[in-house]
Amino acid sequence: MRQIKKEYQNLSGLELAQICAKAALDTKAEELLILDVRGLTSFTEYFLIMNGKSTRHVQALAETIEAQLRSKRIKSTSAEGLREGMWVLLDFDDVVVHIFYHEQRKFYDLEGLWSEGRRIEIEPSPEAMDLR
């Protein structure tokens, strides 16, 4: 088993969520948000919630996020829903990524269910800062 690359071994949950968010934004994720659920649940620290324009877009978002983290030798502990592309869940322990087809997101309303979670601002990537 390959170990996590040295420079990524001590990433906080928030830093991991930001890496996932940047990969998702690069793949045109819609309505992306990070929810801080520390103290509200015992199974993770952050939810990353987004939606895609189609089931194929949802699958592409999940594949991109997994590939980005795999390049850092960080693997999800589980991935569900990838085949259907309606709601994909990627569990990276400290961060749980939810990628919805837009209709599914409205139906499940995770933002409403976890409304006590604090919304975290997504940090712009250095590349985006250079475009200003």
Summary of the structure (lengths in Angstrom):
residues: 132
radius of gyration: 14.2
end to end distance: 41.7
largest distance: 41.7
contacts: 394
relative contact order: 0.22
helix: 37%
strand: 26%
